[in-house]
Every structure is written in structure tokens, then in C-alpha cells.
Amino acid sequence: MALRHTSRISDYIMLMKPELTLLSVSTAVGSAYIALHGSMQYVFLIHTLIGTLLVGSAAGVLNQYLERRYDAMMKRTDQRPLPAGRVQPAEALFLGTVLALFGLSYLAILTNWIAVSLSALTLVSYLAIYTPLKRKTPFATIVGGIPGALPPLIGWAVVRGSVSMEAWSLFFILFFWQMPHFLSLAWMYRNDYARAGYRLLTVLDTTGSATSRQILIYTIALIPASLMPMIVGLTGTVYFFCVLILSIGFFAVAMNFYRVRTNAAARGLFFTSLIFLPALFFLIMIF
């Protein structure tokens, strides 16, 4: 009985897409920490953590509820709780709705209307626009970049009660970073996405020429975006040189995928992106 109970909890956690959710939460909390700018009001970090964790988890659960039939068609996702039948759709819908209500209510009571509005926008745009759009057009990836880049604005708004150019600089970093991050993953699993009927760029672009070109363009755009925090006064000149080296390294890995277009090159790019983002936020925090 205890084992079954533990298994059910694990399935619920899996529904929340913990890897993706924790990545989003970390950018929101990191942004909140940067926004503190020497202030000792660390309670804002707790509010950001709890609020975005609840809302992000809700997005993960409800996304899997909406895509449960398509997840069953892909090898990468067919063992998720819903397609595998370990959790019933009604359970997932109830869990996702409760998490969303609790998350938005928490932020509404303990933070401010800007943070709540941005959180609601993230949830709605991710579920109601990006999720169904993936089956219609490759443009969905760009649309999905918007809710994916909003968490830093949420964290900043929790602390400052407003959204300034400093916050927008973090938004643009995350937006441009997401494109090589997601497209490299989508290239590795392009056959899976094709089986499920998703009209992603990696599915339609059988040679990888357009995909690798898009990755390169967004990686180049990420370089000035990564320098933007210094331009708006958020960091000093040491950050400039450190992040310039970091961005050029990321570009070199993207260039490698542009040249060879293999799964191994895509995997290298994907894991490099996972190193790049926390490294960049760390540089902003210390410089």
C-alpha cells in the first residue's frame, strides 16, 4: 500500500514536468534576487519561489492533460502517467486547476497585481495558444518563447512592483536562449514529433538546413541580448567580458550543429544550453 502511495505521488510530480518547471522557477527566483539589489527582504524570494512553482506545475499538468493522446504516440512520452494509464484525465485536470488557483491566489494575496497578471499571462499563453499551435505551424516555437521568457519579469515584479528595462533584458536573454535549446531537442526527437502530428520546424525540415540556420540566427541574437544587462546598468564591465566569452562559446557549439546536423551535435548543443543559462545568471548576480 505504501509503495502504491509513493508511486502515485511520483506520478503526480511527473505530471508537473519538474525539470522544465524548476528551470522556469530558477529564472524567476534569480531575477527576484537580482532585483533585490542589496535589500535584505528575502521574503520576496520565498514568494517568488512558491508562486511560480505552483503556477509552473499547473502549466505542466494541464499541458500533459491537453496533449495526453499525442504523448501516447511518442516513444519519449508514452510512459508518462496519463498515456500509460497510471493517472486518469479527470485527476490531472483537477490537480492542474487546483495548482493554478492556489498559485495565482498566493501571488495575489502576498505580492502585487503585476506579478499575478504576468503569471496568468504565462499560464494562458502556454496552454491556450502555444500548446494547440504546435500542431498547426512551426511558428508555434516563437510564440512559445514568450511564456517561456516571462518568469524573470514575474520575479522582478514581485520585488519591485514594476517591470523595468533591467527586467526586460533578462526576458530577451531567455527568449533568444530558448530557441537553440528547444530546436536542438526537437531535432533529436523529430521522428517522435512527426508520429504525433506536430508541425514543428524539425519535422518539416527533413535536411536540417532551416533548423540549423534558425539556431544559428537566434544564437547570434543571443550575444547582444546577453550584453544588454550591462547596457542598461544592471552589471559592470567585468560581466561584459565574461559573458562575451560565454556567448561566443555557445555560438561555436551552434556552428558545429550548423555544419554537421547530427543528433550528436544537437545533443551537445542542448546540454551546452543547460550550462549557458545558469552560468549567465550567476555572472549577473556576482558582477
C-alpha positions in Angstrom: 0.0 0.0 0.0 2.8 2.4 0.9 4.6 1.6 -2.3 1.4 2.3 -4.3 1.0 5.6 -2.5 4.6 6.6 -3.2 4.2 5.6 -6.9 1.1 7.8 -7.1 2.9 10.8 -5.7 5.8 10.2 -8.1 3.2 10.2 -11.0 1.8 13.5 -9.8 5.2 15.0 -9.6 6.0 13.7 -13.1 2.8 15.4 -14.4 4.2 18.8 -13.2 7.2 18.5 -15.6 9.7 19.1 -12.8 12.7 19.7 -15.0 11.0 22.4 -17.1 9.2 23.9 -14.1 12.3 24.1 -11.9 14.2 25.8 -14.8 11.5 28.4 -15.1 11.3 28.9 -11.3 15.0 29.3 -11.1 15.0 32.1 -13.6 12.2 33.8 -11.7 13.9 33.5 -8.4 17.2 34.5 -9.9 15.6 37.6 -11.3 14.0 38.4 -8.0 17.4 38.1 -6.3 18.9 40.4 -8.8 16.1 42.9 -8.3 16.7 43.0 -4.5 20.0 44.8 -5.3 21.3 44.6 -1.7 18.0 44.6 0.0 17.5 42.1 2.9 13.9 41.4 2.1 14.4 37.8 1.2 10.8 37.0 1.8 10.2 38.2 -1.8 12.4 35.2 -2.9 10.1 32.9 -1.0 7.0 34.4 -2.5 8.5 34.1 -6.0 9.6 30.5 -5.4 6.2 29.3 -4.1 4.1 31.3 -6.5 5.9 30.4 -9.7 6.4 26.8 -8.6 2.6 26.4 -8.2 1.8 28.1 -11.5 4.6 26.4 -13.4 3.5 23.0 -12.0 -0.1 23.8 -13.1 1.1 24.6 -16.6 3.0 21.2 -16.8 0.0 19.2 -15.5 -2.6 20.9 -17.8 -0.2 20.7 -20.8 0.0 17.0 -20.3 -3.7 16.7 -19.9 -4.3 18.5 -23.2 -1.6 16.5 -25.0 -2.2 13.1 -23.5 -3.3 11.5 -26.8 -0.3 12.8 -28.6 2.1 11.8 -25.8 0.9 8.2 -26.3 2.2 8.3 -29.9 5.7 9.2 -29.0 8.3 6.9 -27.5 9.8 9.8 -25.4 6.5 10.4 -23.7 4.3 7.3 -23.9 5.2 6.2 -20.4 4.1 9.5 -18.8 1.3 9.0 -16.2 -1.6 9.9 -18.5 -0.8 7.9 -21.7 0.4 5.0 -19.6 -3.0 5.0 -17.7 -1.5 5.4 -14.2 -3.4 8.7 -13.7 -6.9 9.4 -15.0 -7.5 12.5 -17.1 -10.0 13.9 -14.6 -7.4 13.6 -11.8 -4.9 15.6 -13.9 -7.4 18.2 -14.8 -8.4 18.6 -11.1 -4.8 18.7 -10.0 -3.7 21.3 -12.6 -6.7 23.5 -11.9 -6.1 23.5 -8.1 -2.4 24.2 -8.6 -3.2 27.2 -10.9 -5.8 28.6 -8.5 -3.5 28.3 -5.5 -0.6 29.7 -7.3 -2.4 32.8 -8.6 -4.2 33.3 -5.3 -0.9 33.1 -3.4 0.7 35.7 -5.6 -2.4 37.9 -5.5 -2.5 37.9 -1.7 1.2 38.2 -1.0 2.7 40.1 -3.9 1.1 42.5 -6.4 -1.2 42.7 -9.4 1.6 42.9 -12.0 3.2 39.7 -10.8 -0.3 38.0 -10.8 -1.1 39.3 -14.3 2.2 38.1 -15.7 1.7 34.7 -14.1 -1.8 34.4 -15.6 -0.5 35.5 -19.0 2.2 32.9 -18.8 -0.3 30.2 -18.0 -2.9 31.2 -20.6 -0.5 31.8 -23.4 1.3 28.5 -22.8 -1.9 26.4 -22.6 -4.3 28.2 -24.9 -2.0 29.5 -27.6 1.3 27.6 -27.7 0.1 24.1 -26.9 -2.6 23.8 -29.7 -0.4 25.9 -32.1 2.3 23.2 -32.2 0.1 21.0 -34.3 -0.6 23.8 -36.8 2.6 25.8 -37.6 6.3 25.9 -36.9 5.7 29.5 -35.8 4.5 28.0 -32.5 8.1 27.7 -31.2 8.5 31.5 -31.4 5.1 32.0 -29.8 6.0 29.6 -27.0 9.2 31.6 -26.4 7.0 34.3 -24.9 5.5 32.4 -21.9 8.9 30.7 -21.5 10.6 34.1 -21.1 8.1 35.7 -18.7 9.3 34.2 -15.4 12.1 36.7 -15.0 9.6 39.5 -15.4 7.4 37.8 -12.7 10.3 37.6 -10.2 11.3 41.2 -10.9 7.7 42.4 -10.4 7.4 40.5 -7.1 10.3 42.6 -5.7 9.9 45.9 -7.4 6.2 46.0 -8.2 7.0 47.1 -11.7 8.9 45.9 -14.8 11.9 48.0 -15.9 14.4 47.7 -18.7 16.6 45.7 -16.4 13.9 43.1 -16.2 13.3 43.2 -20.0 17.0 42.5 -20.6 16.5 39.2 -18.7 13.4 38.5 -20.8 15.2 38.9 -24.1 18.1 36.7 -22.9 15.7 33.9 -22.0 13.6 34.3 -25.2 16.6 34.0 -27.6 18.2 31.2 -25.5 15.1 29.1 -25.7 15.3 28.7 -29.5 18.5 26.8 -29.8 17.6 25.0 -26.6 14.3 23.7 -27.9 15.2 23.3 -31.5 18.2 21.1 -30.6 15.9 18.9 -28.5 13.2 18.9 -31.2 15.8 17.8 -33.8 16.9 14.8 -31.7 13.2 13.7 -31.3 12.0 14.8 -34.7 10.7 11.4 -35.6 8.7 11.2 -32.4 7.1 14.6 -33.0 6.3 13.5 -36.6 4.5 10.4 -35.3 2.3 12.6 -33.1 1.5 15.0 -35.9 3.3 18.1 -34.6 4.2 20.6 -37.3 7.5 21.7 -35.8 10.3 23.1 -37.9 12.4 20.0 -37.2 9.6 17.8 -38.6 9.0 19.7 -41.8 12.7 20.4 -42.4 14.0 17.0 -43.3 17.5 18.0 -44.2 18.0 20.2 -41.1 19.2 23.2 -43.1 16.4 25.5 -42.0 16.6 24.3 -38.4 20.4 24.8 -38.2 20.1 28.2 -39.8 17.4 29.3 -37.3 19.5 28.0 -34.4 22.5 30.0 -35.7 20.4 33.2 -36.1 19.0 33.0 -32.6 22.4 32.2 -31.1 23.8 35.3 -32.8 20.9 37.3 -31.5 21.6 36.0 -28.0 25.0 37.7 -28.0 23.8 41.3 -27.9 20.9 40.2 -25.7 23.3 38.7 -23.2 25.2 42.0 -23.1 22.1 44.0 -22.6 22.2 43.8 -18.7 25.4 45.8 -18.8 24.0 48.3 -21.3 21.0 49.0 -19.0 23.2 49.4 -15.9 22.4 46.0 -14.3 26.1 44.8 -14.3 29.6 46.1 -14.7 32.3 45.8 -17.3 33.7 42.5 -15.9 30.3 40.9 -16.8 30.7 42.2 -20.3 33.9 40.3 -21.0 32.9 37.2 -19.1 29.5 36.9 -20.9 31.1 37.7 -24.3 33.4 34.7 -23.9 30.4 32.5 -22.8 28.2 33.6 -25.7 31.0 33.1 -28.3 31.5 29.6 -26.9 27.7 28.9 -27.2 27.9 30.2 -30.8 30.8 27.8 -31.6 28.7 24.8 -30.5 25.7 26.1 -32.5 28.0 26.5 -35.5 29.1 22.9 -35.1 25.5 21.8 -35.4 25.0 24.1 -38.4 27.9 22.3 -40.2 27.1 18.6 -39.4 23.4 18.5 -38.3 23.7 15.2 -36.4 21.9 14.0 -33.3 25.2 14.0 -31.5 25.8 17.7 -32.4 22.2 18.6 -31.4 22.7 16.8 -28.1 25.9 18.7 -27.5 24.1 22.0 -28.2 21.2 21.1 -25.9 23.5 20.3 -23.0 25.6 23.4 -23.6 22.4 25.4 -23.4 21.7 23.9 -20.0 25.1 25.1 -18.8 24.9 28.5 -20.5 21.8 29.9 -18.9 22.6 29.3 -15.2 26.2 30.5 -15.8 24.9 33.7 -17.3 22.5 34.4 -14.4 25.4 33.6 -12.0 27.5 36.2 -13.8 24.7 38.8 -13.5 24.4 38.1 -9.7 28.1 38.5 -8.9 29.1 41.3 -11.3 
